[in-house]
């Protein structure tokens, strides 16, 4: 059931920290690539409809580090790893902080650590 799936998500050792107090959460925010005409604010922004990259969720942890998560609901593909690694590399360059990146396959709670 959905309730059981959510309970698992909230309690798994790898995913429970995503819901900890103190995290700042950015959902579906665009990241403009450096050197791009849309890159006037090279940070996560709501006003970037033409953004080059749009991760599903980015957490800024209390220590300042970032966690990038992209949710997938189907099969595992290598292009998912590449996609999320690109998000992480760009954020690393822009934010100059530690970045961790994960592809999260929701159906079976599988986490692919990418960066």
SULRA-V947681 format. One record per backbone hydrogen bond with DSSP energy under -0.5 kcal/mol. NH is the residue of the N-H (numbers start at 1). CO is the residue of the C=O. E is the energy in kcal/mol with one decimal. If there is no record, write none. Layout:
# SULRA-V947681
NH & CO & E
NH & CO & E
This chain:
# SULRA-V947681
5 & 1 & -2.2
6 & 2 & -2.7
7 & 3 & -2.3
8 & 4 & -2.2
9 & 5 & -2.3
10 & 6 & -2.7
11 & 7 & -1.0
11 & 8 & -0.7
12 & 8 & -1.9
15 & 12 & -0.7
16 & 12 & -3.0
18 & 15 & -1.7
19 & 16 & -1.9
20 & 17 & -1.4
23 & 20 & -1.3
24 & 60 & -2.7
25 & 23 & -0.5
26 & 58 & -2.8
28 & 56 & -2.1
30 & 45 & -1.5
31 & 53 & -2.9
32 & 43 & -0.5
36 & 33 & -1.8
39 & 36 & -2.0
40 & 38 & -0.5
41 & 38 & -0.5
43 & 41 & -3.2
45 & 30 & -1.8
51 & 48 & -2.0
52 & 31 & -0.6
53 & 31 & -1.5
55 & 29 & -0.5
57 & 69 & -2.0
58 & 26 & -2.5
59 & 67 & -2.8
60 & 24 & -3.0
61 & 59 & -0.7
61 & 65 & -2.8
64 & 61 & -2.5
66 & 98 & -2.8
67 & 59 & -2.2
68 & 100 & -3.0
69 & 57 & -3.1
70 & 102 & -2.0
72 & 104 & -2.8
80 & 77 & -1.3
81 & 77 & -0.8
82 & 78 & -1.7
83 & 79 & -2.4
84 & 80 & -2.3
85 & 81 & -2.4
86 & 82 & -2.1
87 & 83 & -1.6
88 & 84 & -2.5
89 & 85 & -2.7
90 & 86 & -2.1
91 & 87 & -2.4
92 & 88 & -2.7
93 & 89 & -1.9
94 & 90 & -2.4
95 & 91 & -3.2
96 & 92 & -1.5
100 & 66 & -2.5
102 & 68 & -2.7
103 & 112 & -2.4
104 & 70 & -2.7
104 & 102 & -0.6
105 & 103 & -0.6
105 & 110 & -3.2
106 & 72 & -2.3
106 & 104 & -1.0
108 & 105 & -0.7
109 & 105 & -0.7
110 & 105 & -1.8
112 & 103 & -3.0
112 & 110 & -0.5
113 & 111 & -0.7
114 & 101 & -3.0
115 & 101 & -1.2
